[in-house]
Structures are given as structure tokens and as C-alpha cells.
Amino acid sequence: MQQHEIFERARLSRDARFDGRFFVGVKTTGIYCRPICPATMPKKDNVTYYPSAAAAGEAGFRPCLRCRPECAPGTPAWSGSSTTVRRGLRLIAEGALDDGGIEELAMRLGVTSRHLRRLFRKHLGASPQAVAHTQRLHFAKRLIDETDLPMNRIYAAAGYGSLRRFNDAFQNTYGRAPRELRKRRDNNLALSGVLSVRLPWRSPYDWDGIIAFLAGRATPGVEQVQADRYFRTIRIDGQPGVIECGPDRGTNSLCLRVHGVATQSLLPLVQRVREIFDLDAPVSEIRKLLAKDTLLKDLLQQQPGIRVPGAWDGFELTVRAILGQQVSVKAATTLAGRLAERYGESVAVPATLDGELRLDRLFPAPQKLCRARFNELGLVTSRADTIRRVAKAVCNGSLTFDAARTPDDLCRELTAIKGIGDWTAQYVAMRVCKNPDAFPASDLGLLQAVGLRGTAGSKILCERAEAWRPWRAYAALLLWSSLSNSGG
């Protein structure tokens, strides 16, 4: 079946599985919609399909005010696209085109600007600049609709350089000023008090599974799971703060609340949270492939919305992975808490948070651990030495967690450090790089889940896992979920 026919069937049935995977441009109105738009169905000859909202916008269509394309789940752009495009999207989400141009972005990705434009056009149907523009526009529209932030803070949060540019963008796109759009909003969507933003997820979504994973690995003093919500201290743009994440099952979204975070830091913060909770995973494609394996098929029936948790910070996750080498998850979590208590910067929890929370530390920066002694923490000498080596490598620039890096490059840098093997490198690639095909084949938990052991077992598992590409990371999470106290 041709893609055009698939999209047409999805549109006619308003199939929620395709929400965010393509957008519908309606020629008679000049509007683009989500495939689930409740408006009167336009005729087939009057619609055009676009792989991204940016492509529809670049073609001259404006966003529908009824179905609100900005509320669609994120486009799973990694599905079928090149690694260069995936890395480029992460950098754009971090604001790479706010301060620099396409030439600088291409240089960071190791390609020419012409080639980068060609890749974006092929996979997303739009230029990198159009993607960045749509990202800012959609984020600002959500803040207009869902918060009580004044316009001068919204334009800063969305990355617009001035209020004039912000107003012009909305006038050109919607034919209305931002203040007019706020008057039209559904007041039931507006959230007051602490700044809150809803981040839609792609259904099905296994919230219980991902929150259980994070709860078991929450570093005491830095992270905490309480009453189905995840809390953690953060530092972003030099300022400390706290994020709070919980499910809004009624709207199939994650509710993010931010405490003590500057408005201009919201957009990159939101992108990190989307990656931590893997909101945009193309679950139908993952399920279709992995269900061909009998064992994984059974596990998928139990967890159809499996996700791979990301990480707030690459260095922090790498240290956590080193602490988890050859010990239980519980033991590694205890060690991480001791390390944070001794070397982490003390922070005050905002008064707006629950008084029962025990969050008082930022995870230690690499500069603090370069020469740390780690005495009386219960940490074996070899692990302490490895953590110091990693911290020094980050400080001298020989190890970076920049989103521009390929997973393979990061793995090579990590394994070049004494004390880090393939298991640690693959685990970091899985959660920091968000590499959907990362696979720590030597993991004892994975071997146990498939009834294997030893070096020979790892080889057999690798051979079996070839059929799981490019979603081996999701297969790993399924296998870990079938056990207890396993998986880093």
C-alpha cells in the first residue's frame, strides 16, 4: 500500500495512531490539520499530506485553531531518517539555530550545509530553519493557551529575539496577534500558580513502567518519585531549579511543572524532559518489528507502551552507570546518593513544593570529582579511579556529550577510558544519545531473561538481536522489565 493511501485511510478514520506522524493541508481553507481533526472532512482532491508541521507551514498553510497542531505528539523523526537528521533535530531543539546559522549547525554535524538541507527536505519535507521556526511557534502557542505567562515572557521562552518578531510571526501565521489568540482559548486549559506545560505522548504509553524504572534508580537527594510523580533537581543555564513530572492520562500527556527555572530556559528544558520520558517513540513501528520474536511478543502484550528512559545529564548518567557495574540496582543507587551528599552542591527546595520531598542536592559536576577521594563511601578503588578519569576527560574536553556526536563516536570515547567497557558505553548511548538501537549484549539481566549465560551466551544473544534492529534498546527494556533489580 502506498504511503498516500495509508495517510488517506488514517485521515478518513481519524486514526489516533497517526497523530503527529503526518499533517493534512486543506487547499480550500489554507489550513493544516492533524489527521484526528474533528472539523468537517474535506474532499480527497482538496487535501495534501506533509510529513511534518514545518513542511505544511513552509508550503503556506497555517495551523488549525480547532485541532491545534502544536498539541500533536512529537513527530518520531528518527523513524526511517538518517542519524544526521536525528542529531540535527536535537540540536535545533536545544536552540542551535537561535544563536547560529545553518552553516554552523552543519559544521557541528560534520556535513555541508547543502547536504544538511537536502537531508531535512528528504526526511521532513522542510528546511532546518522552517523546523526551528515551527518549533518556536508551536511552543509559544501552547504557552499562550495553557499558561498565564505575560507575552514578554512567552516570546523569551520560545526563543524569539524580540517582542516585535514574536508578534509578526503570529500575525503572519495565524492572521491574529498573540493577545487575540489568548482571548479565544479554552479557559479550562489554562493552568495557574506554578508554571505547568502539558507534553503530549504517543499512545500507548507505559507510565507505570517508566516511573518504576526511574524510581528504582533515583539518586537520593537529587531525584525522588512520590505519588506517581517524578521530581529532580536540575541546573540549566547556570541556575538551579526543580522539575516535577506526572501523568495526565485524560489528555494522554505528561504534565511538567517547573520550579525556580528562568522563562528563557523553558524550551530546551522541555526537550530534555521529552527525551527523559521518551514521549515521541514510534510505538506502532517498534511493536510491529519486535512482536515477530515470540518472547518479546508476550512481553509487549504486557507492556504495549514500552519506553526507553533518557537522562538529564550525560556525565551524571555515565557516573551512575559506572556505579552500577557488577552490583545490584539498589546498591548502585545507594552509592550514588552517598556521592551526591558529599560532593553535590546544596540547593534549597522551592516553597511551592511538597514539604515531604527530600531534595537538597545537585548531582556533582565533573570539576568536583576530578580529584575526589571517595573514601568511606563503600566504593571500590577501581570504580573510584574510573569516575575520576571520566570527570577529567569531560573537563579537558576529550569526552563530550554534545547532541551533535554520533552514538558510535561517544562509545569510542568512553571505551578508550580505562574501566569502561562495551556494557557501560552501550547503556550510556541508549539513555544519553537516545540511540534506539543501543544494546548492552553482555548484561547479565538480558542474558538471564533469554536463558543464556557467559561469553557464549552474549554471542548468541547478539545474533538473535540482529532481528530486533533498529529497536534493540526497546527490546532490552522489555527483557529487563521481565526481571527484577536488573538493567543498570
QUIBELWO-V760624 format. One record per residue. PSI is psi in degrees with one decimal (none if undefined). OMEGA is omega in radians with two decimals (none if undefined). D_CENTER is the distance of its C-alpha to the mean C-alpha in Angstrom with 1 decimal. Layout:
psi->{PSI/PSI}
omega->{OMEGA/OMEGA}
d_center->{D_CENTER/D_CENTER}
This chain:
psi->{131.7/150.6/-38.7/-41.1/-37.7/-45.7/-38.4/-43.5/-40.7/-39.8/-46.1/-31.0/-0.8/50.4/112.8/-19.9/-21.7/3.1/123.0/-11.7/-21.7/165.5/152.5/116.9/123.5/111.2/-34.6/-21.9/-17.5/21.2/145.3/143.7/166.0/155.8/-13.6/10.7/131.3/-2.8/164.3/132.8/119.5/159.8/154.3/-40.2/-13.6/9.7/152.2/143.8/140.9/141.5/-12.5/159.4/-35.0/-38.8/-41.0/-42.0/-41.2/-25.5/-2.1/2.3/150.2/153.5/143.2/132.4/-10.9/-52.2/-10.8/78.9/-26.3/-14.5/0.9/151.0/151.6/141.8/123.3/71.0/-18.4/-16.9/106.4/0.8/168.6/157.3/-29.8/-41.8/-42.9/-45.6/-37.9/-39.9/-38.6/-41.0/-40.3/-40.7/-27.8/-1.4/22.2/-30.4/1.2/-41.7/-22.3/173.6/-175.1/-32.6/-43.5/-40.2/-45.2/-39.4/-42.6/-30.9/-5.7/27.3/171.5/156.5/-34.3/-43.6/-38.1/-43.2/-39.7/-41.1/-43.8/-40.7/-39.5/-44.6/-28.1/-10.1/14.5/161.9/160.0/-38.5/-38.6/-37.7/-45.6/-42.4/-46.0/-38.1/-47.7/-44.6/-48.2/-39.6/-43.5/-40.3/-38.5/-39.3/-36.5/-44.1/-31.9/-0.9/170.4/19.2/138.9/158.1/-33.0/-20.8/-31.3/-43.1/-34.8/-41.7/-35.7/-1.2/15.4/138.6/-19.5/161.6/-33.9/-46.3/-39.0/-50.4/-40.7/-41.5/-43.5/-38.5/-42.4/-33.3/-49.3/-12.9/16.0/152.4/155.1/-39.2/-32.9/-38.8/-37.8/-35.7/-26.8/-12.2/158.1/113.2/-18.1/-17.6/-20.1/131.7/137.7/173.9/-127.5/140.0/122.9/143.1/133.4/131.8/108.0/143.7/161.5/120.5/152.4/155.7/123.7/76.7/-43.0/-38.1/-43.8/-34.3/-32.6/-40.3/-48.1/-35.7/-41.0/-19.4/9.6/121.6/117.4/135.4/-23.4/-41.1/155.2/140.2/125.7/127.7/50.0/15.4/149.1/130.8/146.8/151.7/148.9/162.7/124.3/131.9/37.2/-4.7/137.7/155.6/-174.1/138.1/149.9/126.0/131.9/162.4/143.4/82.8/-27.0/-30.0/11.6/54.8/163.6/134.7/115.1/125.6/134.9/139.3/122.0/19.9/132.7/143.7/-40.9/-9.9/-0.5/-44.3/-50.8/-31.3/-45.3/-41.3/-40.7/-40.5/-39.0/-37.8/-38.0/-41.9/5.5/51.3/-24.2/13.2/134.1/78.3/-34.3/-39.1/-40.0/-47.1/-40.4/-41.2/-50.1/-26.1/-9.1/-19.6/126.5/-45.4/-46.5/-32.0/-43.6/-41.1/-34.5/-30.2/-31.7/-33.1/72.0/-20.3/39.2/141.0/157.0/110.4/140.4/-155.9/147.5/-39.2/134.2/-43.0/-45.1/-46.1/-35.9/-43.9/-42.5/-38.2/-38.5/-42.8/-26.7/-0.2/118.7/24.3/168.0/162.2/-41.7/-43.1/-41.7/-37.9/-39.7/-44.9/-40.8/-39.3/-40.3/-41.1/-43.0/-38.8/-39.0/-41.5/-9.7/150.1/134.2/136.5/153.9/132.6/131.3/145.3/-18.4/-8.3/160.5/131.4/-15.2/-6.1/142.0/63.8/116.3/11.3/146.9/147.4/141.2/138.3/156.4/-32.3/-29.2/-20.7/-2.8/-40.8/19.4/143.8/-30.2/23.9/147.6/31.0/-8.4/15.5/127.2/153.0/-40.8/-38.4/-41.7/-43.4/-41.5/-42.4/-42.2/-40.1/-42.7/-44.4/-43.7/-38.4/-37.6/-42.9/-35.8/1.4/3.0/-11.6/121.8/153.3/25.9/139.6/-16.0/-20.6/144.6/153.2/-37.9/-40.7/-43.5/-42.8/-39.0/-42.3/-40.6/-47.6/-13.3/-13.0/127.3/130.8/-6.9/121.8/-167.8/-36.5/-50.6/-43.5/-43.2/-37.0/-41.0/-42.4/-37.2/-45.4/-28.0/-49.9/-12.6/40.2/110.5/-10.8/6.3/144.4/105.6/81.4/-22.5/0.6/129.9/-35.1/-41.8/-43.1/-42.0/-39.8/-28.4/8.9/35.0/171.4/158.8/-176.2/-40.3/-37.8/-39.0/-39.2/-42.7/-41.3/-41.9/-42.9/-41.9/-37.1/-13.2/-33.8/-11.5/-4.4/142.9/29.4/34.8/-29.1/-37.3/-34.9/-40.5/-43.7/-37.9/-43.9/-42.6/-36.9/-19.3/-7.2/-175.5/145.4/37.7/164.7/43.6/none}
omega->{3.13/-3.11/-3.14/3.14/3.10/3.13/-3.14/3.11/3.12/3.13/-3.09/3.14/-3.08/-3.06/-3.08/3.13/-3.10/3.14/-3.11/-3.13/2.99/-3.13/-3.03/3.05/-3.12/-3.01/-3.06/-3.12/-3.09/-3.09/2.97/-3.00/2.94/3.12/3.14/-3.08/-3.10/-3.12/3.12/-3.03/3.09/3.12/-3.10/-3.09/-3.08/-3.10/3.04/-3.08/-3.12/-3.09/-3.14/3.07/3.13/3.13/3.12/3.12/-3.12/3.11/3.06/3.11/3.11/-3.07/3.10/3.12/-3.12/-3.12/3.03/3.13/3.13/-3.13/3.12/3.02/-3.12/3.11/3.12/-2.97/-3.14/-3.09/3.10/-3.12/-3.09/3.09/3.11/3.11/3.13/3.13/3.10/3.12/3.10/-3.14/3.11/3.11/3.10/3.08/-3.06/-3.13/3.08/-3.08/-3.12/-3.12/-3.11/3.14/3.14/3.10/3.13/3.13/3.13/-3.11/3.09/3.11/3.06/3.13/3.11/3.13/3.14/3.10/-3.14/3.12/3.13/3.13/-3.11/-3.01/-3.09/3.13/-3.07/3.10/3.06/3.13/3.11/3.09/3.14/3.13/-3.13/3.11/3.13/-3.11/-3.11/-3.14/3.11/3.14/3.12/3.11/3.08/-3.06/-2.92/3.12/3.06/3.12/3.05/-3.05/-3.12/3.05/3.13/-3.11/3.09/-3.13/-3.08/3.06/3.05/-3.06/-3.12/3.11/3.12/3.11/3.11/-3.13/3.13/-3.13/-3.13/3.11/-3.13/-3.07/-3.04/-3.06/-3.12/3.05/3.13/-3.12/3.08/3.12/3.12/3.12/-3.10/-2.97/3.01/-3.07/3.09/3.14/-3.06/-3.13/-3.09/3.13/3.14/-3.12/-3.11/3.09/3.08/-3.13/-3.08/3.06/3.11/-3.08/-0.06/-3.11/-3.10/3.13/-3.09/-3.14/-3.09/3.13/3.07/3.10/-3.12/-3.13/-3.12/-3.08/-3.09/3.14/-3.13/-3.13/-3.11/-3.11/3.08/3.01/-3.10/3.08/3.06/3.13/-3.13/3.10/2.97/3.02/-3.13/2.90/3.13/-3.07/3.06/-3.07/3.09/3.09/3.13/3.00/-3.13/-3.06/3.11/-3.09/2.94/-2.98/-3.13/3.13/-3.12/-3.11/3.05/3.08/3.13/3.03/-3.10/-3.10/3.06/-3.11/3.13/-3.08/-3.08/3.12/-3.00/-3.05/3.08/3.10/3.14/3.14/3.12/-3.14/3.09/-3.13/3.11/-3.09/3.02/-3.00/-2.96/-3.11/3.11/-2.95/-3.12/3.11/3.12/-3.11/-3.11/-3.11/-3.04/-3.12/3.08/3.07/-3.03/-3.12/-3.12/3.11/3.12/3.14/3.12/3.08/3.11/-3.11/-3.09/-3.12/-3.09/3.11/3.05/-3.13/3.06/-3.09/3.10/-3.03/-3.09/3.13/3.13/-3.11/3.12/3.07/3.13/3.11/3.10/3.11/-3.11/-3.14/3.01/3.02/3.13/3.09/-3.13/-3.14/3.14/3.12/3.09/3.12/3.13/3.11/3.11/-3.13/3.13/-3.11/-3.08/-2.97/-3.12/3.12/3.13/3.10/3.10/3.12/3.14/-3.11/-3.12/-3.10/3.12/-3.11/-3.13/3.13/3.13/3.12/-3.10/-3.07/2.84/3.09/-3.07/3.06/-3.13/3.13/-3.13/-3.03/-3.12/-3.09/-3.14/-3.10/-3.14/-3.11/3.09/3.04/-3.07/-3.09/-3.13/-3.03/-3.08/3.13/3.12/3.12/-3.13/3.13/3.11/3.14/3.13/3.14/3.12/-3.14/3.09/-3.10/-3.12/3.04/3.13/3.06/3.12/3.12/3.13/-3.13/3.12/-3.10/3.02/3.09/-3.14/3.11/3.14/3.13/3.11/3.12/-3.12/-3.08/3.05/3.12/-3.14/3.13/3.11/3.13/-3.06/-3.13/-3.12/-3.11/-3.14/3.12/3.10/3.12/3.14/-2.99/-3.13/3.13/-3.05/3.11/-3.07/-3.10/3.09/-3.05/3.11/-2.96/-3.10/-3.10/-3.09/3.12/3.11/3.12/3.12/-3.09/3.13/3.06/3.13/3.08/3.03/-3.12/3.12/3.12/3.12/3.13/3.13/3.14/3.11/-3.14/3.13/-3.07/3.08/-3.14/-3.11/3.11/0.08/-3.05/-3.08/3.11/3.12/3.05/3.12/3.14/3.09/-3.12/3.08/-3.10/3.13/3.12/3.01/3.06/-3.14/2.95/3.00/none}
d_center->{31.2/30.2/26.8/28.7/30.4/27.3/25.8/29.2/29.4/26.0/27.0/30.4/29.1/26.2/24.0/20.8/19.2/19.2/17.9/15.5/16.6/19.6/21.5/25.3/27.5/30.7/33.6/36.0/33.9/31.7/28.6/25.4/24.1/21.6/23.4/23.7/25.6/28.6/30.9/34.0/33.1/34.2/36.3/34.9/36.7/35.1/31.4/29.3/25.9/23.0/19.8/17.8/18.7/19.2/21.8/23.6/23.7/25.1/27.7/29.0/27.7/26.6/24.0/25.7/26.3/26.7/23.7/21.4/19.1/16.7/16.1/15.2/12.0/9.8/11.7/10.7/12.0/11.7/14.3/17.5/16.7/17.4/15.4/16.7/15.1/11.6/12.1/13.8/11.2/8.9/12.1/13.2/10.2/11.4/14.8/16.5/18.9/19.7/21.9/22.6/23.6/22.8/25.1/23.3/19.9/21.7/23.4/20.2/19.2/22.7/23.9/26.3/25.3/27.3/25.5/22.0/23.3/24.7/21.5/19.6/22.7/22.8/19.3/18.4/21.9/21.4/21.7/19.0/20.8/20.7/16.9/16.7/19.4/18.0/14.6/16.9/19.3/17.0/15.4/19.0/20.3/18.1/19.3/22.8/22.7/20.9/22.1/25.4/24.3/27.1/26.7/27.1/24.0/21.9/22.8/21.9/18.5/17.7/19.0/22.4/25.1/27.8/28.7/30.8/28.0/25.9/29.0/29.9/26.5/26.8/30.5/30.0/27.3/28.3/32.0/31.6/30.9/27.9/30.5/31.9/28.5/28.1/31.6/30.6/27.6/27.9/28.6/27.3/23.7/24.4/23.2/25.5/25.6/22.4/19.9/17.6/15.1/14.2/10.9/12.0/10.7/12.3/15.3/16.4/13.9/15.1/14.5/17.5/16.3/12.9/14.8/17.7/15.7/14.4/17.9/19.7/18.0/17.9/19.8/22.8/23.1/19.5/17.6/19.1/18.8/21.5/22.5/19.4/17.3/15.1/16.2/15.8/17.4/15.7/17.2/15.9/18.4/21.0/21.0/20.3/18.9/17.5/14.6/15.4/13.3/15.2/15.6/17.5/18.8/21.2/18.8/16.2/13.6/12.1/14.3/13.1/16.2/16.6/19.7/21.3/18.7/20.2/19.6/18.9/15.9/14.1/12.3/10.5/10.0/8.4/5.9/5.3/5.6/3.5/1.1/4.9/6.0/4.9/6.5/7.4/9.1/12.6/14.4/17.8/17.8/16.6/19.3/21.9/21.8/21.4/24.0/26.6/26.8/29.0/27.4/23.8/25.1/26.6/23.4/21.4/24.1/23.3/19.5/18.9/15.3/14.2/10.6/9.5/8.3/6.4/8.5/9.4/11.9/13.0/16.6/16.3/14.6/17.3/20.0/18.9/19.1/22.5/23.7/22.8/25.0/27.8/27.5/26.2/22.9/25.1/27.0/24.0/22.6/26.1/26.3/23.0/24.4/27.7/26.2/24.2/27.4/29.6/27.6/24.8/25.6/26.9/25.4/26.7/24.8/25.1/27.9/25.8/24.2/25.9/28.7/28.1/24.9/25.4/23.0/24.9/23.3/20.7/19.8/22.4/21.9/23.0/26.2/27.2/27.0/28.8/32.1/31.4/34.0/32.0/35.4/35.9/32.3/33.1/31.1/33.0/34.1/32.3/28.8/29.8/30.9/27.7/25.6/28.0/27.8/24.0/24.3/27.1/25.3/22.5/25.2/27.3/24.5/25.0/21.5/18.5/14.7/14.4/11.7/15.0/16.0/16.1/15.4/19.2/20.1/18.1/19.7/23.0/22.7/21.9/24.6/27.1/27.0/29.5/28.3/25.0/25.3/23.3/21.9/20.3/19.1/17.5/15.9/14.3/13.3/11.7/9.5/9.5/9.7/7.6/11.1/11.8/15.4/15.6/18.4/20.4/23.5/25.8/24.0/26.8/24.9/24.0/27.6/28.9/27.0/28.6/32.0/32.1/32.8/33.4/33.1/34.6/32.1/29.1/30.8/31.3/27.7/26.5/28.9/27.8/24.1/25.0/25.1/21.5/20.1/17.6/15.9/17.4/14.4/14.5/18.2/18.0/16.1/18.8/21.5/20.4/20.3/23.9/25.0/24.9/24.2/22.6/19.6/19.1}
